[in-house]
Amino acid sequence: MMATTHALFGVALAAATLAVAPEFGTAALVASVAGSVFPDLDLYAGHRRTLHYPVYFSAAALPAVAVAAFAPRPATVALACFLVGAAAHSLSDVLGGGLELKPWRATSERAVYDHFRGRWLGPRRWIRYDGAPEDLLVAVALGAPAFAVYDRPVQVFVAAVLAVSTAYVLARKSLAGLAERLVPLVPRALRGHLPERFRAAADPASSGEAVAPSGTATASASEADD
């Protein structure tokens, strides 16, 4: 999913919290959005592995929500919202595509790393890839409640996020092609700092995938970390 879709999940989570505890609305909004985008801070450091914890974030969120319910304070509500957002992000990435540069080709079988089981979880592809039209539909559905429950500043924020989402959806496949042309121009000494899917654009042999005789990439059984 797009990072913007995750952010809008945070807005929807905060809207739900606002309905039951309006006095914590600001804390819930900030923490929910922050938690919902937090896992993607690993984009350049082992994406969907370093900060994605589908099991551990979920396990941490359960007692945090219980504490917030029985001892509601700005801090407890904020912590619960942050952890629920991070858990939802880590879990929902499994519903999307893999980690390849062009995930609509469905060549990667890595969606999110499960640290508890020590293995990659495969993509379900219910949302075929980040920036797919259905990804935008989910973003719109998540952002819609904000226009009913929040004041203008939050509505403007949500509208801006949806505008960015729409632009990304329209440009998604073109951006992948642009990356294929630009990454080979990056000095080799710097390519190691790029996500693996971008490095593969410059040197396909460096990726953890093998190419079948038909030209279709298949995931290697010994896929390395990002």
VOVO-546646 format. One record per residue: residue in three letters; x, y, z of N, C-alpha, C in turn. Coordinates in Angstrom, 3 decimals. Each point is the difference from the previous one (the first is absolute). Layout:
<atoms>
(atom ALA, (X, Y, Z), (X, Y, Z), (X, Y, Z))
...
</atoms>
This chain:
<atoms>
(atom MET, (0.832, -1.197, 0.000), (-0.832, 1.197, 0.000), (0.869, 1.251, 0.000))
(atom MET, (-0.598, 1.095, -0.477), (0.696, 1.271, 0.029), (0.180, 0.465, 1.444))
(atom ALA, (1.072, 0.746, 0.246), (0.191, 0.583, 1.325), (-1.171, 0.911, 0.350))
(atom THR, (-0.560, 0.647, -1.009), (-1.137, 0.889, 0.250), (-1.239, -0.788, 0.434))
(atom THR, (-0.163, -1.188, -0.525), (-1.128, -0.840, 0.433), (0.163, -0.369, 1.464))
(atom HIS, (1.228, -0.348, 0.380), (0.255, -0.302, 1.404), (-0.283, 1.215, 0.874))
(atom ALA, (0.427, 1.175, -0.451), (-0.245, 1.220, 0.777), (-1.490, 0.238, 0.192))
(atom LEU, (-0.773, -0.264, -1.040), (-1.443, 0.208, 0.100), (-0.666, -1.052, 0.876))
(atom PHE, (0.603, -1.168, 0.101), (-0.499, -0.954, 1.006), (0.142, 0.620, 1.383))
(atom GLY, (1.132, 0.682, 0.228), (0.194, 0.665, 1.278), (-1.068, 1.042, 0.265))
(atom VAL, (-0.390, 0.740, -1.037), (-1.059, 0.992, 0.150), (-1.320, -0.686, 0.359))
(atom ALA, (-0.289, -1.110, -0.671), (-1.236, -0.732, 0.290), (0.006, -0.563, 1.419))
(atom LEU, (1.158, -0.502, 0.432), (0.127, -0.512, 1.368), (-0.225, 1.121, 1.009))
(atom ALA, (0.573, 1.154, -0.280), (-0.188, 1.147, 0.899), (-1.450, 0.454, 0.018))
(atom ALA, (-0.672, -0.057, -1.139), (-1.417, 0.379, -0.056), (-0.841, -0.933, 0.858))
(atom ALA, (0.338, -1.289, -0.019), (-0.722, -0.949, 0.848), (0.250, 0.295, 1.475))
(atom THR, (1.247, 0.336, 0.323), (0.328, 0.343, 1.387), (-0.723, 1.270, 0.424))
(atom LEU, (-0.087, 0.952, -0.921), (-0.685, 1.265, 0.280), (-1.460, -0.221, 0.379))
(atom ALA, (-0.605, -1.004, -0.613), (-1.416, -0.264, 0.254), (-0.250, -0.485, 1.421))
(atom VAL, (0.982, -0.690, 0.589), (-0.200, -0.548, 1.347), (0.730, 0.792, 1.072))
(atom ALA, (1.029, 0.750, -0.402), (0.768, 0.785, 0.976), (0.436, 1.309, -0.641))
(atom PRO, (-0.936, 0.906, -0.218), (0.325, 1.246, -0.710), (1.057, 0.851, 0.691))
(atom GLU, (0.150, -0.161, 1.313), (0.985, 0.805, 0.722), (1.440, -0.365, -0.370))
(atom PHE, (0.165, -1.164, -0.641), (1.343, -0.427, -0.404), (0.176, 0.064, -1.517))
(atom GLY, (-0.833, 0.799, -0.641), (-0.001, 0.036, -1.456), (1.330, 0.374, -0.615))
(atom THR, (0.652, 1.030, 0.524), (1.266, 0.446, -0.576), (1.098, -1.037, 0.201))
(atom ALA, (0.102, -0.523, 1.211), (1.016, -1.017, 0.278), (-0.218, -1.236, -0.871))
(atom ALA, (-1.252, -0.394, -0.155), (-0.311, -1.172, -0.814), (0.356, 0.230, -1.459))
(atom LEU, (-0.297, 1.181, -0.520), (0.269, 0.281, -1.406), (1.494, -0.018, -0.289))
(atom VAL, (0.766, 0.717, 0.798), (1.449, 0.065, -0.232), (0.627, -1.376, 0.134))
(atom ALA, (-0.357, -0.722, 1.065), (0.601, -1.304, 0.242), (-0.438, -1.035, -1.030))
(atom SER, (-1.250, 0.038, -0.406), (-0.506, -0.976, -0.970), (0.685, 0.162, -1.354))
(atom VAL, (0.112, 1.241, -0.463), (0.657, 0.236, -1.286), (1.487, -0.345, 0.094))
(atom ALA, (0.642, 0.397, 1.105), (1.424, -0.308, 0.163), (0.237, -1.506, 0.026))
(atom GLY, (-0.804, -0.725, 0.760), (0.165, -1.446, 0.070), (-0.296, -0.689, -1.319))
(atom SER, (-0.954, 0.534, -0.740), (-0.401, -0.630, -1.261), (1.043, 0.159, -1.102))
(atom VAL, (0.832, 1.020, 0.093), (1.048, 0.177, -1.017), (1.365, -0.440, 0.514))
(atom PHE, (0.143, -0.194, 1.308), (1.296, -0.313, 0.601), (0.725, -1.172, -0.648))
(atom PRO, (-0.654, -1.143, -0.264), (0.749, -1.122, -0.568), (0.698, 0.320, -1.312))
(atom ASP, (-0.531, 0.913, -0.783), (0.624, 0.308, -1.287), (1.251, 0.854, 0.124))
(atom LEU, (0.409, 0.353, 1.205), (1.276, 0.677, 0.175), (1.169, -0.937, -0.308))
(atom ASP, (-0.292, -1.295, -0.175), (1.062, -0.935, -0.372), (0.179, -0.111, -1.517))
(atom LEU, (-0.580, 0.935, -0.746), (0.032, -0.079, -1.462), (1.406, -0.196, -0.537))
(atom TYR, (0.991, 0.672, 0.595), (1.374, -0.107, -0.481), (0.873, -0.836, 0.920))
(atom ALA, (-0.623, -0.786, 0.840), (0.773, -0.836, 0.932), (-0.731, -1.311, 0.251))
(atom GLY, (-0.111, -0.813, -1.031), (-0.686, -1.283, 0.136), (-1.492, 0.158, 0.014))
(atom HIS, (-0.557, 0.524, -1.099), (-1.421, 0.333, -0.048), (-0.877, -1.205, 0.274))
(atom ARG, (-1.020, 0.250, 0.800), (-0.982, -0.991, 0.440), (0.626, -1.111, 0.844))
(atom ARG, (1.159, 0.315, 0.555), (0.620, -0.941, 0.935), (0.494, 0.709, 1.259))
(atom THR, (0.748, 1.059, -0.164), (0.636, 0.643, 1.146), (-1.005, 0.555, 0.996))
(atom LEU, (-1.055, 0.655, -0.485), (-0.980, 0.621, 0.899), (-1.401, -0.564, -0.174))
(atom HIS, (-0.145, -1.071, -0.723), (-1.305, -0.636, -0.173), (-0.066, -1.228, 0.917))
(atom TYR, (-0.911, 0.044, 0.969), (-0.132, -1.091, 0.969), (-1.472, -0.401, 0.108))
(atom PRO, (-0.488, -0.811, -0.931), (-1.426, -0.353, 0.028), (-0.442, -0.711, 1.273))
(atom VAL, (0.866, -0.822, 0.559), (-0.359, -0.724, 1.218), (0.277, 0.843, 1.238))
(atom TYR, (1.184, 0.561, 0.093), (0.393, 0.702, 1.223), (-0.755, 1.311, 0.200))
(atom PHE, (-0.241, 0.746, -1.063), (-0.803, 1.209, 0.159), (-1.417, -0.359, 0.439))
(atom SER, (-0.533, -1.069, -0.564), (-1.353, -0.423, 0.381), (-0.051, -0.438, 1.461))
(atom ALA, (1.027, -0.753, 0.411), (0.047, -0.467, 1.384), (0.143, 1.172, 0.969))
(atom ALA, (0.752, 1.010, -0.399), (0.177, 1.168, 0.862), (-1.253, 0.876, 0.029))
(atom ALA, (-0.735, 0.032, -1.109), (-1.179, 0.857, -0.084), (-1.125, -0.472, 0.922))
(atom LEU, (-0.148, -1.300, 0.159), (-1.113, -0.517, 0.802), (0.032, 0.505, 1.447))
(atom PRO, (1.092, -0.175, 0.740), (0.006, 0.535, 1.368), (-0.025, 1.526, 0.036))
(atom ALA, (0.574, 0.649, -1.015), (-0.015, 1.465, -0.031), (-1.426, 0.518, -0.132))
(atom VAL, (-0.802, -0.661, -0.823), (-1.409, 0.398, -0.143), (-0.751, -0.243, 1.311))
(atom ALA, (0.310, -1.108, 0.660), (-0.658, -0.298, 1.273), (0.336, 1.054, 1.052))
(atom VAL, (1.263, 0.375, 0.056), (0.416, 1.028, 0.965), (-0.699, 1.323, -0.308))
(atom ALA, (-0.052, 0.357, -1.284), (-0.655, 1.257, -0.386), (-1.485, -0.022, 0.333))
(atom ALA, (-0.621, -1.164, -0.101), (-1.435, -0.105, 0.297), (-0.283, 0.151, 1.494))
(atom PHE, (0.874, -0.575, 0.839), (-0.239, 0.029, 1.441), (0.656, 1.195, 0.693))
(atom ALA, (1.016, 0.565, -0.635), (0.667, 1.171, 0.582), (0.240, 1.024, -1.106))
(atom PRO, (-1.079, 0.574, -0.520), (0.147, 0.923, -1.128), (0.724, 1.285, 0.388))
(atom ARG, (1.119, 0.218, -0.613), (0.801, 1.201, 0.148), (0.539, 0.336, -1.389))
(atom PRO, (0.399, 1.232, -0.247), (0.578, 0.303, -1.319), (1.140, -0.949, -0.374))
(atom ALA, (0.858, -0.330, 0.967), (1.149, -0.859, -0.295), (-0.429, -1.426, -0.320))
(atom THR, (-0.937, -0.557, 0.777), (-0.408, -1.383, -0.237), (-0.788, -0.126, -1.300))
(atom VAL, (-0.838, 0.985, -0.288), (-0.758, -0.027, -1.248), (0.934, 0.156, -1.192))
(atom ALA, (0.958, 0.894, 0.121), (0.947, 0.212, -1.089), (0.816, -1.260, -0.264))
(atom LEU, (0.479, -0.650, 1.052), (0.789, -1.220, -0.178), (-0.833, -1.089, -0.665))
(atom ALA, (-1.247, -0.170, 0.458), (-0.871, -1.017, -0.587), (-0.243, 0.282, -1.478))
(atom CYS, (-0.283, 1.250, -0.335), (-0.263, 0.353, -1.391), (1.248, -0.216, -0.872))
(atom PHE, (1.149, 0.376, 0.535), (1.242, -0.190, -0.754), (0.219, -1.471, -0.304))
(atom LEU, (-0.136, -0.848, 0.995), (0.260, -1.427, -0.189), (-1.046, -0.663, -0.895))
(atom VAL, (-1.263, 0.398, 0.137), (-1.029, -0.549, -0.890), (0.289, 0.407, -1.441))
(atom GLY, (0.397, 1.255, -0.204), (0.338, 0.448, -1.349), (1.180, -0.755, -0.581))
(atom ALA, (1.048, -0.193, 0.803), (1.177, -0.726, -0.477), (-0.322, -1.462, -0.278))
(atom ALA, (-0.828, -0.603, 0.847), (-0.388, -1.394, -0.211), (-0.838, -0.146, -1.260))
(atom ALA, (-0.958, 0.905, -0.183), (-0.850, -0.059, -1.189), (0.822, 0.180, -1.268))
(atom HIS, (0.970, 0.895, 0.034), (0.877, 0.197, -1.154), (0.753, -1.289, -0.317))
(atom SER, (0.634, -0.573, 0.998), (0.803, -1.202, -0.214), (-0.841, -1.163, -0.510))
(atom LEU, (-1.203, -0.134, 0.520), (-0.884, -1.082, -0.425), (-0.573, 0.248, -1.396))
(atom SER, (-0.405, 1.229, -0.270), (-0.673, 0.273, -1.269), (0.936, -0.059, -1.194))
(atom ASP, (1.300, 0.168, 0.215), (0.931, -0.111, -1.122), (-0.003, -1.407, -0.593))
(atom VAL, (-0.422, -0.979, 0.781), (-0.109, -1.366, -0.522), (-1.097, -0.081, -1.059))
(atom LEU, (-0.978, 0.887, 0.073), (-1.120, -0.033, -0.945), (0.366, 0.576, -1.354))
(atom GLY, (1.167, 0.650, -0.083), (0.417, 0.617, -1.249), (0.940, -0.873, -0.804))
(atom GLY, (0.829, 0.671, -0.806), (0.930, -0.713, -0.861), (1.341, -0.227, 0.658))
(atom GLY, (0.946, -0.508, -0.796), (1.327, -0.290, 0.508), (0.909, 1.211, -0.057))
(atom LEU, (1.291, -0.251, 0.177), (0.972, 1.077, 0.143), (0.734, 0.345, -1.295))
(atom GLU, (-0.409, -0.578, -1.116), (0.694, 0.291, -1.249), (-0.304, 1.400, -0.503))
(atom LEU, (0.840, 0.497, -0.911), (-0.169, 1.353, -0.523), (-1.331, 0.154, -0.740))
(atom LYS, (-0.424, -1.067, -0.665), (-1.262, 0.017, -0.736), (-0.906, -1.105, 0.559))
(atom PRO, (-0.608, 0.253, 1.147), (-0.751, -1.066, 0.672), (-1.224, -0.487, -0.750))
(atom TRP, (-0.460, 0.737, -1.013), (-1.130, -0.486, -0.794), (0.381, -1.237, -0.812))
(atom ARG, (1.294, -0.273, -0.117), (0.444, -1.221, -0.685), (-0.055, -1.222, 0.912))
(atom ALA, (-0.166, 0.228, 1.290), (-0.174, -1.085, 0.985), (1.133, -1.007, -0.048))
(atom THR, (1.240, 0.481, 0.067), (1.153, -0.899, -0.054), (0.633, -0.245, 1.366))
(atom SER, (-0.333, 0.812, 0.991), (0.600, -0.152, 1.327), (-0.982, -0.656, 0.955))
(atom GLU, (0.509, -0.864, 0.855), (-0.836, -0.648, 1.003), (0.329, 0.505, 1.400))
(atom ARG, (0.541, 1.212, 0.068), (0.290, 0.626, 1.298), (-0.925, 1.199, 0.190))
(atom ALA, (-0.807, -0.048, 1.033), (-0.881, 1.125, 0.310), (0.461, 0.687, 1.282))
(atom VAL, (0.023, -0.737, 1.092), (0.421, 0.521, 1.298), (0.764, -1.102, 0.721))
(atom TYR, (1.051, 0.406, 0.701), (0.770, -0.992, 0.752), (-0.649, -0.240, 1.351))
(atom ASP, (-0.175, -1.262, 0.334), (-0.577, -0.404, 1.282), (1.154, -0.365, 0.928))
(atom HIS, (0.355, 0.905, 0.905), (1.116, -0.262, 0.907), (-0.304, -1.126, 0.980))
(atom PHE, (-1.260, -0.188, 0.326), (-0.367, -1.049, 0.950), (0.289, -1.383, -0.581))
(atom ARG, (-0.343, -0.189, -1.270), (0.224, -1.296, -0.649), (1.314, -0.055, -0.770))
(atom GLY, (0.640, 1.142, -0.172), (1.284, 0.029, -0.680), (-0.091, -0.265, -1.486))
(atom ARG, (-1.033, 0.508, -0.639), (-0.147, -0.216, -1.449), (-0.839, 1.121, -0.609))
(atom TRP, (0.092, 0.103, -1.328), (-0.808, 0.985, -0.729), (-1.417, -0.518, -0.191))
(atom LEU, (-0.955, 0.879, 0.154), (-1.384, -0.319, -0.319), (-0.249, 0.377, -1.452))
(atom GLY, (-0.683, -0.855, -0.716), (-0.255, 0.244, -1.413), (-1.115, 1.009, -0.212))
(atom PRO, (0.041, 0.726, -1.107), (-1.047, 0.991, -0.290), (-1.310, -0.660, -0.408))
(atom ARG, (-1.118, 0.516, 0.517), (-1.323, -0.502, -0.391), (-0.477, 0.662, -1.295))
(atom ARG, (0.481, 1.200, -0.258), (-0.332, 0.771, -1.206), (-1.492, 0.325, -0.115))
(atom TRP, (-0.685, 0.139, 1.137), (-1.370, 0.510, -0.061), (0.028, 1.426, -0.540))
(atom ILE, (0.995, 0.757, 0.420), (0.352, 1.262, -0.654), (1.260, -0.323, -0.787))
(atom ARG, (-0.103, 0.001, -1.302), (1.046, -0.609, -0.825), (1.382, 0.584, 0.224))
(atom TYR, (0.064, 1.300, 0.233), (1.288, 0.658, 0.231), (-0.272, 1.377, 0.581))
(atom ASP, (1.009, 0.589, 0.631), (-0.172, 1.344, 0.525), (-0.197, 0.964, -1.163))
(atom GLY, (-1.042, 0.797, 0.086), (-0.314, 0.901, -1.096), (-0.964, -0.582, -1.012))
(atom ALA, (-0.543, -1.174, 0.273), (-1.025, -0.565, -0.877), (-1.307, 0.777, 0.198))
(atom PRO, (-0.894, -0.018, -0.984), (-1.277, 0.716, 0.163), (-0.756, -0.412, 1.252))
(atom GLU, (0.047, -1.284, 0.338), (-0.714, -0.438, 1.199), (0.648, 0.534, 1.277))
(atom ASP, (1.287, 0.271, -0.055), (0.682, 0.633, 1.129), (-0.582, 1.391, 0.240))
(atom LEU, (-0.235, 0.729, -1.077), (-0.602, 1.332, 0.119), (-1.416, -0.087, 0.550))
(atom LEU, (-0.757, -1.007, -0.412), (-1.358, -0.168, 0.514), (0.013, -0.217, 1.515))
(atom VAL, (0.949, -0.797, 0.469), (0.120, -0.219, 1.443), (0.357, 1.310, 0.699))
(atom ALA, (0.915, 0.766, -0.601), (0.394, 1.285, 0.585), (-1.202, 0.938, 0.117))
(atom VAL, (-0.823, 0.060, -1.043), (-1.187, 0.856, 0.025), (-0.962, -0.461, 1.096))
(atom ALA, (-0.200, -1.300, 0.106), (-0.910, -0.529, 1.018), (0.506, 0.318, 1.410))
(atom LEU, (1.305, -0.079, 0.207), (0.562, 0.281, 1.314), (-0.036, 1.492, 0.325))
(atom GLY, (0.157, 0.823, -1.021), (0.031, 1.437, 0.231), (-1.370, 0.638, 0.119))
(atom ALA, (-1.018, -0.648, -0.550), (-1.339, 0.592, -0.037), (-0.550, 0.394, 1.367))
(atom PRO, (0.153, -0.832, 1.062), (-0.580, 0.391, 1.295), (0.525, 1.330, 0.529))
(atom ALA, (1.203, 0.381, -0.387), (0.583, 1.243, 0.509), (-0.844, 1.210, -0.380))
(atom PHE, (-0.650, -0.060, -1.145), (-0.792, 1.141, -0.455), (-1.308, 0.140, 0.783))
(atom ALA, (-0.328, -1.038, 0.750), (-1.225, 0.048, 0.805), (0.268, 0.349, 1.457))
(atom VAL, (1.202, -0.334, 0.495), (0.232, 0.138, 1.445), (1.067, 1.032, 0.358))
(atom TYR, (0.793, 0.423, -0.957), (1.083, 0.932, 0.320), (-0.246, 1.392, -0.564))
(atom ASP, (0.697, 0.971, 0.572), (-0.087, 1.375, -0.476), (0.870, 0.189, -1.241))
(atom ARG, (-0.028, 1.208, -0.525), (0.642, 0.282, -1.278), (1.495, -0.360, -0.069))
(atom PRO, (0.824, 0.287, 1.013), (1.430, -0.334, -0.141), (0.254, -1.473, -0.319))
(atom VAL, (-0.699, -0.882, 0.694), (0.178, -1.431, -0.260), (-0.586, -0.369, -1.360))
(atom GLN, (-1.109, 0.608, -0.362), (-0.587, -0.262, -1.316), (0.957, 0.411, -1.118))
(atom VAL, (0.655, 1.130, 0.179), (0.972, 0.456, -1.003), (1.168, -0.984, -0.080))
(atom PHE, (0.459, -0.475, 1.154), (1.080, -0.997, 0.028), (-0.401, -1.257, -0.755))
(atom VAL, (-1.199, -0.496, 0.276), (-0.469, -1.224, -0.670), (-0.149, 0.233, -1.500))
(atom ALA, (-0.544, 1.138, -0.378), (-0.141, 0.308, -1.425), (1.360, 0.048, -0.688))
(atom ALA, (0.994, 0.576, 0.677), (1.345, 0.064, -0.567), (0.601, -1.393, -0.153))
(atom VAL, (-0.208, -0.837, 1.006), (0.509, -1.369, -0.068), (-0.660, -0.762, -1.143))
(atom LEU, (-1.289, 0.189, -0.186), (-0.697, -0.666, -1.099), (0.472, 0.520, -1.357))
(atom ALA, (0.318, 1.296, -0.068), (0.515, 0.560, -1.248), (1.355, -0.611, -0.343))
(atom VAL, (0.866, -0.131, 1.005), (1.301, -0.642, -0.210), (-0.191, -1.459, -0.415))
(atom SER, (-0.935, -0.675, 0.645), (-0.285, -1.402, -0.334), (-0.437, -0.135, -1.454))
(atom THR, (-0.881, 0.878, -0.433), (-0.492, -0.048, -1.376), (1.124, 0.235, -0.995))
(atom ALA, (0.851, 0.978, 0.284), (1.124, 0.280, -0.888), (0.943, -1.200, -0.077))
(atom TYR, (0.227, -0.637, 1.139), (0.892, -1.168, 0.018), (-0.590, -1.154, -0.806))
(atom VAL, (-1.301, -0.224, 0.152), (-0.657, -1.073, -0.755), (0.140, 0.242, -1.503))
(atom LEU, (-0.201, 1.236, -0.420), (0.096, 0.322, -1.423), (1.422, -0.165, -0.534))
(atom ALA, (0.983, 0.233, 0.864), (1.401, -0.041, -0.449), (0.720, -1.289, 0.374))
(atom ARG, (-0.671, -0.902, 0.694), (0.679, -1.156, 0.610), (0.854, -0.790, -0.976))
(atom LYS, (-0.548, -0.422, -1.103), (0.770, -0.843, -0.920), (1.076, 0.807, -0.721))
(atom SER, (-0.272, 1.251, -0.273), (1.012, 0.854, -0.621), (1.187, 0.202, 0.929))
(atom LEU, (-0.260, 0.102, 1.295), (1.078, 0.184, 0.961), (0.923, -1.214, 0.044))
(atom ALA, (-0.584, -1.188, -0.141), (0.829, -1.210, -0.023), (0.910, 0.002, -1.224))
(atom GLY, (-0.540, 0.397, -1.138), (0.823, 0.088, -1.200), (1.083, 1.054, 0.131))
(atom LEU, (-0.338, 1.125, 0.645), (0.989, 1.057, 0.215), (1.131, -0.501, 0.888))
(atom ALA, (-0.359, -0.765, 1.029), (1.025, -0.545, 0.895), (0.946, -0.922, -0.763))
(atom GLU, (-0.541, -0.797, -0.907), (0.855, -0.892, -0.792), (1.017, 0.777, -0.822))
(atom ARG, (-0.387, 1.183, -0.443), (0.918, 0.806, -0.819), (0.995, 0.785, 0.849))
(atom LEU, (-0.429, 0.411, 1.199), (0.849, 0.871, 0.804), (0.963, -0.752, 0.909))
(atom VAL, (-0.431, -1.129, 0.542), (0.847, -0.707, 0.965), (1.343, -0.413, -0.593))
(atom PRO, (0.064, -0.461, -1.245), (1.323, -0.340, -0.547), (0.955, 1.190, -0.050))
(atom LEU, (-0.518, 1.212, 0.090), (0.850, 1.190, -0.025), (0.577, 0.326, 1.379))
(atom VAL, (-0.532, -0.640, 1.040), (0.489, 0.232, 1.356), (1.352, -0.698, 0.156))
(atom PRO, (0.999, 0.663, 0.555), (1.307, -0.637, 0.208), (-0.143, -1.293, 0.794))
(atom ARG, (0.778, -1.005, -0.378), (-0.098, -1.298, 0.664), (0.224, 0.108, 1.508))
(atom ALA, (0.842, 0.922, 0.398), (0.292, 0.145, 1.424), (-1.232, 0.419, 0.796))
(atom LEU, (-0.958, 0.620, -0.680), (-1.202, 0.484, 0.676), (-1.190, -0.938, -0.153))
(atom ARG, (0.071, -0.919, -0.934), (-1.158, -0.863, -0.250), (-0.348, -0.882, 1.179))
(atom GLY, (0.989, -0.301, 0.821), (-0.270, -0.849, 1.154), (-0.953, 0.624, 0.991))
(atom HIS, (-0.198, 1.311, -0.097), (-0.921, 0.683, 0.907), (-1.429, 0.020, -0.536))
(atom LEU, (-0.192, -0.498, -1.218), (-1.328, -0.029, -0.597), (-0.722, -1.289, 0.381))
(atom PRO, (-1.335, 0.003, 0.027), (-0.739, -1.248, 0.234), (0.369, -1.043, -1.053))
(atom GLU, (-0.112, -1.251, 0.368), (0.425, -1.079, -0.897), (-0.700, 0.046, -1.345))
(atom ARG, (-1.290, 0.336, -0.004), (-0.724, -0.004, -1.262), (0.552, 1.046, -0.968))
(atom PHE, (0.570, 1.087, 0.531), (0.622, 1.001, -0.867), (1.378, -0.463, -0.455))
(atom ARG, (0.741, -0.645, 0.885), (1.313, -0.518, -0.390), (-0.137, -1.030, -1.109))
(atom ALA, (-1.073, -0.790, 0.061), (-0.220, -1.022, -1.021), (-0.237, 0.616, -1.376))
(atom ALA, (-0.504, 1.235, -0.031), (-0.216, 0.665, -1.281), (1.311, 0.258, -0.714))
(atom ALA, (1.065, 0.231, 0.779), (1.307, 0.242, -0.591), (0.768, -1.279, -0.232))
(atom ASP, (-0.247, -0.995, 0.864), (0.736, -1.263, -0.096), (-0.939, -1.134, 0.383))
(atom PRO, (-0.762, -0.555, -0.956), (-0.967, -1.047, 0.314), (0.604, -1.176, 0.740))
(atom ALA, (1.281, -0.271, -0.239), (0.637, -1.141, 0.645), (0.163, 0.211, 1.503))
(atom SER, (-0.129, 1.271, 0.443), (0.167, 0.292, 1.424), (-1.253, -0.268, 0.800))
(atom SER, (-1.130, -0.204, -0.685), (-1.245, -0.244, 0.728), (-0.045, -1.428, 0.477))
(atom GLY, (-0.907, -0.295, 0.907), (-0.129, -1.342, 0.540), (-0.933, -0.857, -0.805))
(atom GLU, (-0.212, 0.317, -1.274), (-0.934, -0.742, -0.817), (0.707, -0.571, -1.212))
(atom ALA, (-0.443, -1.146, -0.413), (0.529, -0.622, -1.201), (-0.999, 0.185, -1.124))
(atom VAL, (0.477, 0.021, -1.237), (-0.880, 0.193, -1.134), (-0.199, -1.324, -0.713))
(atom ALA, (-1.241, -0.409, -0.164), (-0.327, -1.249, -0.655), (0.260, 0.119, -1.488))
(atom PRO, (0.140, -1.156, -0.722), (0.255, 0.058, -1.433), (-1.008, 0.828, -0.765))
(atom SER, (-1.250, 0.038, 0.477), (-1.032, 0.753, -0.706), (0.145, 1.498, 0.180))
(atom GLY, (0.915, 0.402, 0.910), (0.191, 1.416, 0.265), (-0.781, 0.469, 1.212))
(atom THR, (-0.729, -0.920, 0.651), (-0.761, 0.348, 1.185), (0.864, -0.208, 1.222))
(atom ALA, (0.094, 1.027, 0.842), (0.838, -0.100, 1.193), (-0.708, -0.837, 1.043))
(atom THR, (0.746, -0.850, 0.673), (-0.539, -0.809, 1.081), (0.809, 0.262, 1.241))
(atom ALA, (-0.664, -0.024, 1.124), (0.679, 0.315, 1.239), (0.973, -1.092, 0.358))
(atom SER, (1.187, 0.365, 0.386), (1.003, -0.953, 0.410), (-0.326, -0.523, 1.385))
(atom ALA, (0.321, -1.257, 0.245), (-0.262, -0.587, 1.323), (0.916, 0.582, 1.050))
(atom SER, (1.083, 0.622, -0.435), (0.944, 0.568, 0.962), (0.044, 1.503, -0.119))
(atom GLU, (-1.187, 0.616, -0.017), (-0.069, 1.445, -0.147), (0.692, 0.674, 1.167))
(atom ALA, (0.824, 0.990, -0.315), (0.735, 0.710, 1.029), (-0.796, 1.136, 0.557))
(atom ASP, (0.528, 0.590, 1.047), (-0.627, 1.168, 0.586), (0.098, 1.162, -0.971))
(atom ASP, (-0.861, 1.036, 0.189), (0.031, 1.180, -0.848), (1.310, 0.731, 0.151))
</atoms>
